[in-house]
Amino acid sequence: MNNVLILLFTFILLLVIIIFLSSYIVGLAIPKVIKLLRNSNAIGLENAVPLVKIGLEKKSHMQRAFRMKDHKPNALTALITIGIVKRDEEGKVYLVEEILAKSKWGDM
């Protein structure tokens, strides 16, 4: 019985660590995505840029198989979810400076 409890505890601990590390790494990628968008002058709807231009387009399975995991697409999704980045009807993305200024990344 003790072995089962130890194994269960270890499994739960590893699961918590994996979830924490994943969100931590995405958090590290968020400033990089903001910098990419700013360097591309993608501020406001009139300056929206396609994902290809900033290197965040969807990669094929072969491209992903032979490279390290890139967390910037996940960071972009997180930024879209919280409203700092928006998509236009063509799928182009842009920063919303007013919302970014109120966020913890506003001083970047």
Buried (B, 14 or more C-beta within 10 A) or exposed (E): EEEEEEEEEEEEEEEEEEEEEEEEEBBEBBEBBBEBBBEBEBBEEEEBBBBEBBEBEEEEEEEEEEEEEBBBBBBBEBBEEEEBBBEEEEEBBBBBEEBBEEBEBEEE
